[in-house]
């Protein structure tokens, strides 16, 4: 959530064709433990080794968790017996291992456990992206600059945005510049950062001292309107700061305008909010210490998103990730990509179904239904296990951030399940039209009385 750059170390022409990189160190390739769906379990096996002998059954529980839910796994083990040479052996999931003993103690060198390909090794499926990479979309020049405290210059780019700052400065070699970001100002004119929580939202630069320097951060982005710059030797002009707006390129498809200036401003805020939170994945916020693909936020906004922009490819890619992250029991994570763990919450866990349906309704694309339907069926089968006599009990985050008088959990859970049964019924025909056979599950009509959805038997 920030960048530190020493401009004294910049190499002229390093990013252009023909640069001589013979003096550069070669790239170091990561080991198997760094590949997708694979965990380093060497320490667990060492702890299980007693008196030089390893007796162990390869289960997810014994190894501290499942690194690749829903797929066959294997263990790749590198070990020594006694003082002998290194040996490499693969064991399938749930295998009973017995190594060492009888004067030849086993010594674990390396051990990785996870998804296995046909040869028993770790696997990662690479696919071409369906969406253009995030790009610089727009530039916002600062409209004014103030000095609320000595040496603390606050710039206003005039619009809450997501991306980063391009800073033009001059200074001495070794001079340190600090750039902080915020969405609001305190009453004294300094930037307000309490809402960022633990996020520093700060970039640091060390000047080279070579004439005017144009500085931009690497590998980060910020959500902000106001920019605080410290460490300058002279008063800056407003044009020293430019906001670089960055997000996934999306074609604008919808607009709204009326006679109310307040409503027009609200709609403008919605557009900027969507652009800021559609940077590679749909996120909950771009500025604080979270910035994750919360599924509840995503499904709630999906119909609006499809009105404002062409998000068909954007959501198709994200829904693929939802399926990739689906748990073995059929539930979907709270956050996609699943960097947090945990799932199966009403409204959040339902997002894969709701977003698939909304994209299908917005664009008439039956492929997104056909590609996802089996995964959605698995979720509905899990949901049926949480339902008794037509009343669902799933739990999760409930009536999140309600203004008072929260609805009961079973009311929310059952209402959502009734709606899911209805939309799944509507998505059956597009699936069949593409020649995709249904599994054993079926959808019957949806009863609305007492929130009693029909069975997903």
ZAMARGU-4260 file (C-alpha; in steps of 0.2 Angstrom, whole numbers, plus 5000, padded with zeros to 4 digits):
<rodrens>
0) 5000/5000/5000 | 5014/5011/4996 | 5031/5013/4987 | 5048/5018/4991 | 5060/5023/4977
5) 5078/5029/4977 | 5080/5039/4961 | 5099/5039/4963 | 5099/5021/4958 | 5089/5023/4942
10) 5097/5016/4926 | 5095/5027/4911 | 5087/5016/4897 | 5084/5001/4907 | 5066/5000/4901
15) 5071/5002/4882 | 5076/4989/4869 | 5094/4986/4867 | 5099/4989/4886 | 5114/4979/4891
20) 5109/4969/4906 | 5124/4957/4906 | 5129/4964/4924 | 5112/4960/4931 | 5109/4944/4942
25) 5098/4931/4934 | 5080/4928/4939 | 5078/4915/4953 | 5064/4903/4949 | 5053/4899/4964
30) 5051/4882/4971 | 5036/4871/4971 | 5029/4878/4987 | 5027/4895/4978 | 5016/4887/4965
35) 4997/4888/4966 | 4988/4875/4976 | 5004/4869/4985 | 5010/4870/5003 | 5027/4868/5011
40) 5024/4854/5024 | 5042/4850/5028 | 5040/4857/5046 | 5025/4846/5049 | 5034/4830/5044
45) 5049/4834/5054 | 5038/4837/5069 | 5030/4820/5066 | 5047/4811/5065 | 5051/4802/5081
50) 5068/4794/5084 | 5073/4795/5066 | 5057/4786/5060 | 5042/4794/5051 | 5025/4786/5052
55) 5012/4797/5045 | 4995/4797/5035 | 4994/4810/5022 | 4977/4819/5026 | 4973/4838/5025
60) 4970/4838/5044 | 4987/4831/5048 | 4995/4843/5037 | 4987/4859/5043 | 4974/4862/5030
65) 4969/4859/5011 | 4979/4869/4999 | 4969/4864/4984 | 4951/4861/4989 | 4941/4849/4977
70) 4956/4841/4968 | 4967/4826/4970 | 4983/4830/4979 | 5000/4822/4982 | 5016/4824/4992
75) 5033/4827/4984 | 5046/4822/4997 | 5065/4824/4997 | 5073/4815/5011 | 5089/4806/5016
80) 5091/4789/5025 | 5106/4789/5037 | 5120/4797/5028 | 5114/4792/5011 | 5111/4802/4996
85) 5095/4813/4993 | 5080/4803/4987 | 5064/4810/4980 | 5047/4801/4981 | 5029/4805/4978
90) 5015/4799/4989 | 4996/4801/4985 | 4984/4809/4996 | 4978/4798/5011 | 4993/4787/5009
95) 5001/4779/5024 | 5020/4783/5025 | 5033/4774/5034 | 5051/4779/5032 | 5067/4777/5042
100) 5072/4767/5058 | 5083/4752/5059 | 5099/4762/5060 | 5094/4773/5045 | 5086/4788/5053
105) 5076/4798/5040 | 5080/4817/5037 | 5067/4827/5029 | 5075/4839/5016 | 5060/4846/5007
110) 5041/4842/5007 | 5027/4850/4997 | 5009/4845/4997 | 4996/4850/4985 | 4987/4849/4968
115) 4994/4835/4957 | 4995/4833/4938 | 4995/4817/4928 | 5013/4815/4932 | 5010/4818/4951
120) 5018/4835/4951 | 5011/4852/4956 | 4999/4860/4943 | 4994/4877/4939 | 4982/4881/4924
125) 4987/4896/4914 | 4974/4905/4903 | 4974/4920/4893 | 4965/4935/4901 | 4947/4939/4895
130) 4950/4957/4900 | 4962/4971/4895 | 4975/4975/4909 | 4972/4990/4920 | 4978/5006/4911
135) 4980/5024/4914 | 4963/5031/4909 | 4964/5049/4914 | 4974/5063/4921 | 4968/5075/4934
140) 4979/5091/4937 | 4979/5098/4955 | 4967/5113/4956 | 4975/5121/4971 | 4989/5119/4984
145) 4989/5125/5002 | 5002/5124/5016 | 4992/5120/5032 | 5008/5117/5042 | 5025/5123/5038
150) 5033/5112/5025 | 5017/5102/5023 | 5009/5105/5006 | 4992/5099/5002 | 4986/5097/4984
155) 4968/5095/4979 | 4965/5086/4962 | 4947/5090/4963 | 4939/5073/4962 | 4940/5057/4973
160) 4950/5045/4962 | 4960/5029/4961 | 4977/5027/4954 | 4993/5037/4959 | 5002/5054/4959
165) 5014/5060/4946 | 5025/5072/4955 | 5037/5085/4947 | 5051/5091/4959 | 5068/5098/4959
170) 5080/5095/4974 | 5097/5089/4980 | 5104/5071/4979 | 5098/5061/4994 | 5083/5073/4998
175) 5069/5063/5004 | 5051/5067/4998 | 5035/5059/5007 | 5019/5058/4998 | 5003/5054/5008
180) 4985/5052/5001 | 4968/5055/5009 | 4950/5057/5003 | 4945/5071/5015 | 4953/5085/5025
185) 4954/5088/5043 | 4947/5105/5050 | 4965/5112/5050 | 4967/5108/5031 | 4978/5093/5034
190) 4973/5076/5026 | 4962/5065/5035 | 4968/5047/5037 | 4959/5039/5052 | 4948/5030/5040
195) 4963/5021/5032 | 4965/5012/5048 | 4982/5003/5046 | 4985/5007/5028 | 4999/5020/5026
200) 4995/5025/5009 | 5012/5034/5008 | 5025/5034/4994 | 5043/5039/4998 | 5056/5045/4985
205) 5074/5049/4987 | 5080/5062/4974 | 5094/5060/4962 | 5098/5078/4961 | 5098/5077/4942
210) 5088/5092/4936 | 5069/5091/4936 | 5063/5073/4941 | 5046/5065/4937 | 5041/5053/4950
215) 5028/5039/4950 | 5026/5024/4961 | 5027/5006/4956 | 5017/4991/4961 | 5004/5001/4971
220) 4988/5012/4970 | 4979/5023/4981 | 4961/5030/4983 | 4962/5049/4986 | 4957/5067/4982
225) 4970/5076/4992 | 4989/5073/4992 | 5001/5079/5005 | 5019/5082/5000 | 5033/5084/5012
230) 5052/5087/5010 | 5051/5100/4997 | 5064/5114/4998 | 5054/5127/4989 | 5035/5132/4988
235) 5027/5121/4974 | 5015/5126/4960 | 4999/5117/4959 | 5005/5109/4943 | 5018/5099/4953
240) 5005/5086/4956 | 4994/5076/4943 | 4982/5062/4948 | 4984/5047/4936 | 4967/5038/4936
245) 4969/5019/4934 | 4956/5005/4932 | 4951/4991/4920 | 4946/4998/4903 | 4927/4998/4902
250) 4916/5004/4888 | 4903/5016/4895 | 4886/5011/4890 | 4874/5020/4902 | 4871/5038/4908
255) 4859/5048/4919 | 4855/5066/4920 | 4840/5076/4927 | 4835/5093/4934 | 4842/5090/4951
260) 4860/5095/4954 | 4861/5084/4969 | 4855/5068/4960 | 4867/5072/4945 | 4882/5073/4958
265) 4876/5057/4966 | 4876/5048/4949 | 4894/5055/4946 | 4900/5048/4962 | 4893/5031/4958
270) 4902/5031/4941 | 4919/5036/4950 | 4916/5023/4963 | 4914/5010/4950 | 4929/5015/4941
275) 4939/5015/4957 | 4933/4998/4963 | 4935/4989/4946 | 4953/4988/4945 | 4957/4970/4939
280) 4943/4964/4951 | 4928/4971/4960 | 4933/4977/4977 | 4924/4984/4992 | 4936/4999/4993
285) 4952/5006/4985 | 4959/5017/4999 | 4961/5008/5016 | 4969/4992/5023 | 4956/4980/5014
290) 4954/4982/4995 | 4947/4964/4993 | 4935/4956/4982 | 4921/4955/4994 | 4907/4945/4986
295) 4892/4953/4995 | 4897/4971/4989 | 4900/4964/4971 | 4883/4955/4969 | 4873/4970/4976
300) 4881/4982/4964 | 4881/4971/4949 | 4865/4977/4940 | 4871/4995/4942 | 4888/4990/4935
305) 4880/4982/4920 | 4870/4998/4916 | 4885/5010/4918 | 4898/5000/4908 | 4901/4985/4898
310) 4906/4973/4911 | 4903/4956/4903 | 4921/4951/4901 | 4926/4958/4917 | 4913/4948/4927
315) 4916/4932/4916 | 4934/4932/4922 | 4929/4936/4940 | 4916/4922/4940 | 4929/4910/4933
320) 4939/4914/4949 | 4924/4911/4960 | 4923/4894/4953 | 4941/4891/4955 | 4940/4896/4973
325) 4924/4886/4977 | 4926/4874/4991 | 4924/4855/4991 | 4907/4857/5000 | 4900/4868/4986
330) 4901/4885/4996 | 4910/4900/4989 | 4922/4911/4999 | 4917/4928/5007 | 4931/4936/4996
335) 4936/4932/4978 | 4951/4929/4975 | 4950/4919/4991 | 4965/4927/5001 | 4956/4927/5018
340) 4947/4910/5019 | 4930/4906/5025 | 4913/4905/5015 | 4895/4900/5015 | 4887/4916/5020
345) 4870/4922/5014 | 4871/4936/5001 | 4890/4934/5001 | 4891/4916/4997 | 4877/4918/4984
350) 4886/4931/4974 | 4892/4918/4961 | 4874/4914/4957 | 4867/4932/4958 | 4881/4939/4947
355) 4880/4925/4934 | 4861/4929/4933 | 4863/4947/4932 | 4876/4946/4918 | 4865/4934/4909
360) 4850/4946/4910 | 4860/4961/4905 | 4869/4954/4890 | 4859/4938/4885 | 4875/4928/4886
365) 4870/4910/4888 | 4888/4904/4889 | 4891/4912/4906 | 4876/4901/4912 | 4882/4885/4904
370) 4900/4887/4910 | 4895/4891/4928 | 4879/4880/4930 | 4887/4864/4937 | 4896/4875/4951
375) 4880/4884/4955 | 4871/4867/4957 | 4884/4861/4969 | 4881/4877/4979 | 4862/4874/4979
380) 4864/4856/4985 | 4874/4863/5000 | 4861/4876/5003 | 4848/4862/5004 | 4857/4854/5019
385) 4855/4871/5028 | 4836/4871/5025 | 4823/4862/5035 | 4804/4863/5032 | 4807/4877/5020
390) 4816/4888/5032 | 4835/4891/5029 | 4848/4893/5042 | 4864/4898/5034 | 4871/4913/5044
395) 4885/4924/5040 | 4886/4943/5041 | 4867/4945/5042 | 4859/4962/5039 | 4876/4971/5037
400) 4877/4989/5042 | 4859/4991/5045 | 4852/5007/5051 | 4843/4999/5065 | 4829/4986/5067
405) 4839/4972/5058 | 4829/4957/5050 | 4831/4940/5058 | 4844/4929/5051 | 4832/4915/5046
410) 4821/4928/5036 | 4836/4934/5026 | 4843/4917/5023 | 4826/4910/5017 | 4822/4925/5007
415) 4838/4923/4998 | 4836/4905/4995 | 4819/4908/4988 | 4826/4920/4976 | 4841/4909/4971
420) 4829/4895/4967 | 4819/4906/4956 | 4834/4913/4946 | 4841/4895/4945 | 4825/4890/4937
425) 4826/4904/4924 | 4844/4899/4920 | 4840/4880/4916 | 4833/4884/4899 | 4849/4893/4893
430) 4860/4879/4899 | 4849/4866/4890 | 4849/4876/4874 | 4868/4875/4873 | 4866/4856/4875
435) 4872/4856/4893 | 4864/4842/4902 | 4857/4844/4920 | 4865/4834/4934 | 4854/4825/4946
440) 4848/4841/4953 | 4832/4849/4947 | 4823/4865/4949 | 4804/4866/4952 | 4793/4881/4954
445) 4796/4894/4968 | 4783/4896/4981 | 4783/4914/4989 | 4771/4911/5003 | 4780/4911/5020
450) 4796/4913/5010 | 4795/4894/5007 | 4805/4891/4991 | 4803/4874/4983 | 4815/4861/4985
455) 4831/4860/4976 | 4830/4841/4977
</rodrens>
